[in-house]
């Protein structure tokens, strides 16, 4: 788990759900199909809700992160983008 962004309004964490299993499968002599899975958790601190992006949503968000690495955005630009994703949030944050 890697904290990517943390502000008064949002927190973004990159989660590698089965990174250990993928590493074990790569080191093993016995082939074992393991699909690498990862996702992003975006917490909207203002509403107390979070959204977990995986699959194609995670891929789209990863592309956004790569674009930010090419052209450093302002905090306002980052928060506007996170606001759009946070509009999907339905899950209340219980423990963080």
Buried (B, 14 or more C-beta within 10 A) or exposed (E): EEEBBEEEBBBBBBBBEBEEBBEEBEEEEEEEEBEEBBBBBBBBBEEEBBBBBBEEBBEEBBEBBEEBEEEEBEEEEBBEBBBEBBEBBEEEBEEE
